[in-house]
Amino acid sequence: MIKIVIYKAKEGRIKGFKISGHSGYGIRGTDIVCSAVSALGQTAIL
């Protein structure tokens, strides 16, 4: 299971996030679901 934790400041702004785990859709290193989650997480930083 992929777990996403979002950290917020007191005023409600998002100040960070952490993504961990594995989707179980495919073998580690070839899992397209994990790849998509990683890509979206990296895009959110930009």
mmCIF file as Biopython writes it, N, C-alpha, C and O atoms, coordinates in Angstrom:
data_model
#
loop_
_atom_site.group_PDB
_atom_site.id
_atom_site.type_symbol
_atom_site.label_atom_id
_atom_site.label_alt_id
_atom_site.label_comp_id
_atom_site.label_asym_id
_atom_site.label_entity_id
_atom_site.label_seq_id
_atom_site.pdbx_PDB_ins_code
_atom_site.Cartn_x
_atom_site.Cartn_y
_atom_site.Cartn_z
_atom_site.occupancy
_atom_site.B_iso_or_equiv
_atom_site.auth_seq_id
_atom_site.auth_asym_id
_atom_site.pdbx_PDB_model_num
ATOM 1   N N  . MET A ? 1  ? 0.838  -1.173 0.000   1.0 0.0 1  A 1 
ATOM 2   C CA . MET A ? 1  ? 0.000  0.000  0.000   1.0 0.0 1  A 1 
ATOM 3   C C  . MET A ? 1  ? 0.889  1.244  0.000   1.0 0.0 1  A 1 
ATOM 4   O O  . MET A ? 1  ? 1.876  1.320  0.732   1.0 0.0 1  A 1 
ATOM 5   N N  . ILE A ? 2  ? 0.525  2.198  -0.820  1.0 0.0 2  A 1 
ATOM 6   C CA . ILE A ? 2  ? 1.226  3.482  -0.847  1.0 0.0 2  A 1 
ATOM 7   C C  . ILE A ? 2  ? 0.575  4.388  0.195   1.0 0.0 2  A 1 
ATOM 8   O O  . ILE A ? 2  ? -0.649 4.495  0.264   1.0 0.0 2  A 1 
ATOM 9   N N  . LYS A ? 3  ? 1.406  5.031  0.997   1.0 0.0 3  A 1 
ATOM 10  C CA . LYS A ? 3  ? 0.905  5.930  2.041   1.0 0.0 3  A 1 
ATOM 11  C C  . LYS A ? 3  ? 1.450  7.330  1.777   1.0 0.0 3  A 1 
ATOM 12  O O  . LYS A ? 3  ? 2.649  7.506  1.562   1.0 0.0 3  A 1 
ATOM 13  N N  . ILE A ? 4  ? 0.568  8.321  1.794   1.0 0.0 4  A 1 
ATOM 14  C CA . ILE A ? 4  ? 0.961  9.714  1.607   1.0 0.0 4  A 1 
ATOM 15  C C  . ILE A ? 4  ? 0.563  10.489 2.861   1.0 0.0 4  A 1 
ATOM 16  O O  . ILE A ? 4  ? -0.600 10.486 3.265   1.0 0.0 4  A 1 
ATOM 17  N N  . VAL A ? 5  ? 1.542  11.148 3.465   1.0 0.0 5  A 1 
ATOM 18  C CA . VAL A ? 5  ? 1.299  11.973 4.650   1.0 0.0 5  A 1 
ATOM 19  C C  . VAL A ? 5  ? 1.541  13.422 4.248   1.0 0.0 5  A 1 
ATOM 20  O O  . VAL A ? 5  ? 2.588  13.747 3.689   1.0 0.0 5  A 1 
ATOM 21  N N  . ILE A ? 6  ? 0.580  14.288 4.529   1.0 0.0 6  A 1 
ATOM 22  C CA . ILE A ? 6  ? 0.688  15.709 4.199   1.0 0.0 6  A 1 
ATOM 23  C C  . ILE A ? 6  ? 0.873  16.494 5.490   1.0 0.0 6  A 1 
ATOM 24  O O  . ILE A ? 6  ? 0.100  16.351 6.438   1.0 0.0 6  A 1 
ATOM 25  N N  . TYR A ? 7  ? 1.903  17.320 5.511   1.0 0.0 7  A 1 
ATOM 26  C CA . TYR A ? 7  ? 2.205  18.149 6.681   1.0 0.0 7  A 1 
ATOM 27  C C  . TYR A ? 7  ? 1.705  19.564 6.420   1.0 0.0 7  A 1 
ATOM 28  O O  . TYR A ? 7  ? 2.016  20.167 5.393   1.0 0.0 7  A 1 
ATOM 29  N N  . LYS A ? 8  ? 0.921  20.087 7.368   1.0 0.0 8  A 1 
ATOM 30  C CA . LYS A ? 8  ? 0.369  21.432 7.225   1.0 0.0 8  A 1 
ATOM 31  C C  . LYS A ? 8  ? 0.888  22.343 8.327   1.0 0.0 8  A 1 
ATOM 32  O O  . LYS A ? 8  ? 1.160  21.904 9.445   1.0 0.0 8  A 1 
ATOM 33  N N  . ALA A ? 9  ? 1.019  23.624 7.988   1.0 0.0 9  A 1 
ATOM 34  C CA . ALA A ? 9  ? 1.370  24.647 8.972   1.0 0.0 9  A 1 
ATOM 35  C C  . ALA A ? 9  ? 0.111  24.982 9.776   1.0 0.0 9  A 1 
ATOM 36  O O  . ALA A ? 9  ? -0.994 24.584 9.407   1.0 0.0 9  A 1 
ATOM 37  N N  . LYS A ? 10 ? 0.286  25.707 10.858  1.0 0.0 10 A 1 
ATOM 38  C CA . LYS A ? 10 ? -0.853 26.056 11.721  1.0 0.0 10 A 1 
ATOM 39  C C  . LYS A ? 10 ? -1.955 26.789 10.974  1.0 0.0 10 A 1 
ATOM 40  O O  . LYS A ? 10 ? -3.137 26.603 11.264  1.0 0.0 10 A 1 
ATOM 41  N N  . GLU A ? 11 ? -1.568 27.628 10.004  1.0 0.0 11 A 1 
ATOM 42  C CA . GLU A ? 11 ? -2.578 28.398 9.264   1.0 0.0 11 A 1 
ATOM 43  C C  . GLU A ? 11 ? -3.229 27.595 8.142   1.0 0.0 11 A 1 
ATOM 44  O O  . GLU A ? 11 ? -4.077 28.122 7.422   1.0 0.0 11 A 1 
ATOM 45  N N  . GLY A ? 12 ? -2.845 26.324 7.983   1.0 0.0 12 A 1 
ATOM 46  C CA . GLY A ? 12 ? -3.499 25.461 7.007   1.0 0.0 12 A 1 
ATOM 47  C C  . GLY A ? 12 ? -2.741 25.240 5.713   1.0 0.0 12 A 1 
ATOM 48  O O  . GLY A ? 12 ? -3.123 24.390 4.909   1.0 0.0 12 A 1 
ATOM 49  N N  . ARG A ? 13 ? -1.660 26.000 5.499   1.0 0.0 13 A 1 
ATOM 50  C CA . ARG A ? 13 ? -0.875 25.813 4.271   1.0 0.0 13 A 1 
ATOM 51  C C  . ARG A ? 13 ? -0.152 24.470 4.306   1.0 0.0 13 A 1 
ATOM 52  O O  . ARG A ? 13 ? 0.270  24.011 5.367   1.0 0.0 13 A 1 
ATOM 53  N N  . ILE A ? 14 ? -0.014 23.850 3.148   1.0 0.0 14 A 1 
ATOM 54  C CA . ILE A ? 14 ? 0.769  22.619 3.064   1.0 0.0 14 A 1 
ATOM 55  C C  . ILE A ? 14 ? 2.236  22.991 3.086   1.0 0.0 14 A 1 
ATOM 56  O O  . ILE A ? 14 ? 2.688  23.811 2.287   1.0 0.0 14 A 1 
ATOM 57  N N  . LYS A ? 15 ? 2.986  22.387 4.005   1.0 0.0 15 A 1 
ATOM 58  C CA . LYS A ? 15 ? 4.413  22.704 4.094   1.0 0.0 15 A 1 
ATOM 59  C C  . LYS A ? 15 ? 5.298  21.531 3.689   1.0 0.0 15 A 1 
ATOM 60  O O  . LYS A ? 15 ? 6.517  21.677 3.595   1.0 0.0 15 A 1 
ATOM 61  N N  . GLY A ? 16 ? 4.702  20.384 3.451   1.0 0.0 16 A 1 
ATOM 62  C CA . GLY A ? 16 ? 5.484  19.240 2.999   1.0 0.0 16 A 1 
ATOM 63  C C  . GLY A ? 16 ? 4.643  17.984 2.906   1.0 0.0 16 A 1 
ATOM 64  O O  . GLY A ? 16 ? 3.478  17.967 3.303   1.0 0.0 16 A 1 
ATOM 65  N N  . PHE A ? 17 ? 5.252  16.927 2.372   1.0 0.0 17 A 1 
ATOM 66  C CA . PHE A ? 17 ? 4.577  15.643 2.296   1.0 0.0 17 A 1 
ATOM 67  C C  . PHE A ? 17 ? 5.609  14.526 2.241   1.0 0.0 17 A 1 
ATOM 68  O O  . PHE A ? 17 ? 6.776  14.754 1.923   1.0 0.0 17 A 1 
ATOM 69  N N  . LYS A ? 18 ? 5.159  13.315 2.555   1.0 0.0 18 A 1 
ATOM 70  C CA . LYS A ? 18 ? 6.020  12.135 2.524   1.0 0.0 18 A 1 
ATOM 71  C C  . LYS A ? 18 ? 5.247  11.016 1.840   1.0 0.0 18 A 1 
ATOM 72  O O  . LYS A ? 18 ? 4.098  10.741 2.188   1.0 0.0 18 A 1 
ATOM 73  N N  . ILE A ? 19 ? 5.882  10.377 0.869   1.0 0.0 19 A 1 
ATOM 74  C CA . ILE A ? 19 ? 5.270  9.255  0.165   1.0 0.0 19 A 1 
ATOM 75  C C  . ILE A ? 19 ? 6.104  8.015  0.467   1.0 0.0 19 A 1 
ATOM 76  O O  . ILE A ? 19 ? 7.327  8.039  0.333   1.0 0.0 19 A 1 
ATOM 77  N N  . SER A ? 20 ? 5.444  6.934  0.875   1.0 0.0 20 A 1 
ATOM 78  C CA . SER A ? 20 ? 6.172  5.700  1.171   1.0 0.0 20 A 1 
ATOM 79  C C  . SER A ? 20 ? 5.321  4.489  0.798   1.0 0.0 20 A 1 
ATOM 80  O O  . SER A ? 20 ? 4.111  4.601  0.601   1.0 0.0 20 A 1 
ATOM 81  N N  . GLY A ? 21 ? 5.972  3.333  0.704   1.0 0.0 21 A 1 
ATOM 82  C CA . GLY A ? 21 ? 5.258  2.092  0.448   1.0 0.0 21 A 1 
ATOM 83  C C  . GLY A ? 21 ? 5.381  1.612  -0.980  1.0 0.0 21 A 1 
ATOM 84  O O  . GLY A ? 21 ? 6.183  2.120  -1.763  1.0 0.0 21 A 1 
ATOM 85  N N  . HIS A ? 22 ? 4.568  0.623  -1.300  1.0 0.0 22 A 1 
ATOM 86  C CA . HIS A ? 22 ? 4.583  -0.014 -2.618  1.0 0.0 22 A 1 
ATOM 87  C C  . HIS A ? 22 ? 3.149  -0.378 -2.980  1.0 0.0 22 A 1 
ATOM 88  O O  . HIS A ? 22 ? 2.386  -0.824 -2.123  1.0 0.0 22 A 1 
ATOM 89  N N  . SER A ? 23 ? 2.781  -0.191 -4.239  1.0 0.0 23 A 1 
ATOM 90  C CA . SER A ? 23 ? 1.401  -0.450 -4.642  1.0 0.0 23 A 1 
ATOM 91  C C  . SER A ? 23 ? 1.078  -1.935 -4.760  1.0 0.0 23 A 1 
ATOM 92  O O  . SER A ? 23 ? -0.075 -2.332 -4.593  1.0 0.0 23 A 1 
ATOM 93  N N  . GLY A ? 24 ? 2.078  -2.754 -5.045  1.0 0.0 24 A 1 
ATOM 94  C CA . GLY A ? 24 ? 1.825  -4.176 -5.219  1.0 0.0 24 A 1 
ATOM 95  C C  . GLY A ? 24 ? 1.300  -4.537 -6.593  1.0 0.0 24 A 1 
ATOM 96  O O  . GLY A ? 24 ? 0.962  -5.695 -6.838  1.0 0.0 24 A 1 
ATOM 97  N N  . TYR A ? 25 ? 1.224  -3.565 -7.497  1.0 0.0 25 A 1 
ATOM 98  C CA . TYR A ? 25 ? 0.719  -3.825 -8.844  1.0 0.0 25 A 1 
ATOM 99  C C  . TYR A ? 25 ? 1.710  -4.645 -9.662  1.0 0.0 25 A 1 
ATOM 100 O O  . TYR A ? 25 ? 1.313  -5.498 -10.457 1.0 0.0 25 A 1 
ATOM 101 N N  . GLY A ? 26 ? 2.994  -4.385 -9.466  1.0 0.0 26 A 1 
ATOM 102 C CA . GLY A ? 26 ? 4.028  -5.102 -10.210 1.0 0.0 26 A 1 
ATOM 103 C C  . GLY A ? 26 ? 5.264  -5.299 -9.350  1.0 0.0 26 A 1 
ATOM 104 O O  . GLY A ? 26 ? 5.293  -4.929 -8.176  1.0 0.0 26 A 1 
ATOM 105 N N  . ILE A ? 27 ? 6.279  -5.886 -9.955  1.0 0.0 27 A 1 
ATOM 106 C CA . ILE A ? 27 ? 7.545  -6.121 -9.263  1.0 0.0 27 A 1 
ATOM 107 C C  . ILE A ? 27 ? 8.229  -4.781 -9.008  1.0 0.0 27 A 1 
ATOM 108 O O  . ILE A ? 27 ? 8.156  -3.871 -9.833  1.0 0.0 27 A 1 
ATOM 109 N N  . ARG A ? 28 ? 8.903  -4.666 -7.841  1.0 0.0 28 A 1 
ATOM 110 C CA . ARG A ? 28 ? 9.644  -3.435 -7.534  1.0 0.0 28 A 1 
ATOM 111 C C  . ARG A ? 28 ? 10.595 -3.107 -8.678  1.0 0.0 28 A 1 
ATOM 112 O O  . ARG A ? 28 ? 11.299 -3.975 -9.194  1.0 0.0 28 A 1 
ATOM 113 N N  . GLY A ? 29 ? 10.597 -1.842 -9.060  1.0 0.0 29 A 1 
ATOM 114 C CA . GLY A ? 29 ? 11.445 -1.388 -10.162 1.0 0.0 29 A 1 
ATOM 115 C C  . GLY A ? 29 ? 10.742 -1.393 -11.507 1.0 0.0 29 A 1 
ATOM 116 O O  . GLY A ? 29 ? 11.235 -0.792 -12.462 1.0 0.0 29 A 1 
ATOM 117 N N  . THR A ? 30 ? 9.593  -2.064 -11.600 1.0 0.0 30 A 1 
ATOM 118 C CA . THR A ? 30 ? 8.843  -2.098 -12.860 1.0 0.0 30 A 1 
ATOM 119 C C  . THR A ? 30 ? 7.366  -1.777 -12.661 1.0 0.0 30 A 1 
ATOM 120 O O  . THR A ? 30 ? 6.572  -1.940 -13.587 1.0 0.0 30 A 1 
ATOM 121 N N  . ASP A ? 31 ? 6.989  -1.328 -11.480 1.0 0.0 31 A 1 
ATOM 122 C CA . ASP A ? 31 ? 5.593  -1.072 -11.123 1.0 0.0 31 A 1 
ATOM 123 C C  . ASP A ? 31 ? 5.150  0.285  -11.672 1.0 0.0 31 A 1 
ATOM 124 O O  . ASP A ? 31 ? 5.654  1.325  -11.247 1.0 0.0 31 A 1 
ATOM 125 N N  . ILE A ? 32 ? 4.200  0.272  -12.623 1.0 0.0 32 A 1 
ATOM 126 C CA . ILE A ? 32 ? 3.775  1.531  -13.252 1.0 0.0 32 A 1 
ATOM 127 C C  . ILE A ? 32 ? 2.964  2.417  -12.306 1.0 0.0 32 A 1 
ATOM 128 O O  . ILE A ? 32 ? 2.957  3.637  -12.467 1.0 0.0 32 A 1 
ATOM 129 N N  . VAL A ? 33 ? 2.285  1.830  -11.330 1.0 0.0 33 A 1 
ATOM 130 C CA . VAL A ? 33 ? 1.523  2.628  -10.365 1.0 0.0 33 A 1 
ATOM 131 C C  . VAL A ? 33 ? 2.488  3.396  -9.464  1.0 0.0 33 A 1 
ATOM 132 O O  . VAL A ? 33 ? 2.303  4.590  -9.230  1.0 0.0 33 A 1 
ATOM 133 N N  . CYS A ? 34 ? 3.514  2.714  -8.961  1.0 0.0 34 A 1 
ATOM 134 C CA . CYS A ? 34 ? 4.523  3.391  -8.137  1.0 0.0 34 A 1 
ATOM 135 C C  . CYS A ? 34 ? 5.230  4.479  -8.942  1.0 0.0 34 A 1 
ATOM 136 O O  . CYS A ? 34 ? 5.527  5.557  -8.426  1.0 0.0 34 A 1 
ATOM 137 N N  . SER A ? 35 ? 5.493  4.180  -10.211 1.0 0.0 35 A 1 
ATOM 138 C CA . SER A ? 35 ? 6.140  5.160  -11.080 1.0 0.0 35 A 1 
ATOM 139 C C  . SER A ? 35 ? 5.282  6.413  -11.225 1.0 0.0 35 A 1 
ATOM 140 O O  . SER A ? 35 ? 5.796  7.530  -11.172 1.0 0.0 35 A 1 
ATOM 141 N N  . ALA A ? 36 ? 3.985  6.231  -11.406 1.0 0.0 36 A 1 
ATOM 142 C CA . ALA A ? 36 ? 3.075  7.371  -11.553 1.0 0.0 36 A 1 
ATOM 143 C C  . ALA A ? 36 ? 3.006  8.195  -10.269 1.0 0.0 36 A 1 
ATOM 144 O O  . ALA A ? 36 ? 3.009  9.425  -10.320 1.0 0.0 36 A 1 
ATOM 145 N N  . VAL A ? 37 ? 2.943  7.527  -9.128  1.0 0.0 37 A 1 
ATOM 146 C CA . VAL A ? 37 ? 2.896  8.239  -7.847  1.0 0.0 37 A 1 
ATOM 147 C C  . VAL A ? 37 ? 4.184  9.031  -7.641  1.0 0.0 37 A 1 
ATOM 148 O O  . VAL A ? 37 ? 4.145  10.173 -7.184  1.0 0.0 37 A 1 
ATOM 149 N N  . SER A ? 38 ? 5.319  8.431  -7.976  1.0 0.0 38 A 1 
ATOM 150 C CA . SER A ? 38 ? 6.606  9.128  -7.859  1.0 0.0 38 A 1 
ATOM 151 C C  . SER A ? 38 ? 6.650  10.357 -8.761  1.0 0.0 38 A 1 
ATOM 152 O O  . SER A ? 38 ? 7.104  11.423 -8.345  1.0 0.0 38 A 1 
ATOM 153 N N  . ALA A ? 39 ? 6.177  10.206 -9.995  1.0 0.0 39 A 1 
ATOM 154 C CA . ALA A ? 39 ? 6.178  11.325 -10.939 1.0 0.0 39 A 1 
ATOM 155 C C  . ALA A ? 39 ? 5.291  12.464 -10.435 1.0 0.0 39 A 1 
ATOM 156 O O  . ALA A ? 39 ? 5.672  13.631 -10.532 1.0 0.0 39 A 1 
ATOM 157 N N  . LEU A ? 40 ? 4.125  12.143 -9.904  1.0 0.0 40 A 1 
ATOM 158 C CA . LEU A ? 40 ? 3.228  13.180 -9.388  1.0 0.0 40 A 1 
ATOM 159 C C  . LEU A ? 40 ? 3.808  13.858 -8.152  1.0 0.0 40 A 1 
ATOM 160 O O  . LEU A ? 40 ? 3.663  15.068 -7.981  1.0 0.0 40 A 1 
ATOM 161 N N  . GLY A ? 41 ? 4.457  13.092 -7.298  1.0 0.0 41 A 1 
ATOM 162 C CA . GLY A ? 41 ? 5.101  13.672 -6.119  1.0 0.0 41 A 1 
ATOM 163 C C  . GLY A ? 41 ? 6.215  14.630 -6.501  1.0 0.0 41 A 1 
ATOM 164 O O  . GLY A ? 41 ? 6.348  15.703 -5.914  1.0 0.0 41 A 1 
ATOM 165 N N  . GLN A ? 42 ? 7.019  14.239 -7.488  1.0 0.0 42 A 1 
ATOM 166 C CA . GLN A ? 42 ? 8.104  15.111 -7.942  1.0 0.0 42 A 1 
ATOM 167 C C  . GLN A ? 42 ? 7.557  16.354 -8.638  1.0 0.0 42 A 1 
ATOM 168 O O  . GLN A ? 42 ? 8.125  17.438 -8.504  1.0 0.0 42 A 1 
ATOM 169 N N  . THR A ? 43 ? 6.464  16.208 -9.379  1.0 0.0 43 A 1 
ATOM 170 C CA . THR A ? 43 ? 5.839  17.354 -10.045 1.0 0.0 43 A 1 
ATOM 171 C C  . THR A ? 43 ? 5.279  18.337 -9.019  1.0 0.0 43 A 1 
ATOM 172 O O  . THR A ? 43 ? 5.334  19.548 -9.232  1.0 0.0 43 A 1 
ATOM 173 N N  . ALA A ? 44 ? 4.749  17.837 -7.924  1.0 0.0 44 A 1 
ATOM 174 C CA . ALA A ? 44 ? 4.197  18.707 -6.877  1.0 0.0 44 A 1 
ATOM 175 C C  . ALA A ? 44 ? 5.266  19.612 -6.283  1.0 0.0 44 A 1 
ATOM 176 O O  . ALA A ? 44 ? 4.973  20.732 -5.864  1.0 0.0 44 A 1 
ATOM 177 N N  . ILE A ? 45 ? 6.506  19.130 -6.244  1.0 0.0 45 A 1 
ATOM 178 C CA . ILE A ? 45 ? 7.601  19.932 -5.699  1.0 0.0 45 A 1 
ATOM 179 C C  . ILE A ? 45 ? 7.938  21.095 -6.621  1.0 0.0 45 A 1 
ATOM 180 O O  . ILE A ? 45 ? 8.298  22.177 -6.159  1.0 0.0 45 A 1 
ATOM 181 N N  . LEU A ? 46 ? 7.820  20.870 -7.926  1.0 0.0 46 A 1 
ATOM 182 C CA . LEU A ? 46 ? 8.154  21.923 -8.890  1.0 0.0 46 A 1 
ATOM 183 C C  . LEU A ? 46 ? 7.166  23.051 -8.795  1.0 0.0 46 A 1 
ATOM 184 O O  . LEU A ? 46 ? 7.279  24.034 -9.527  1.0 0.0 46 A 1 
#
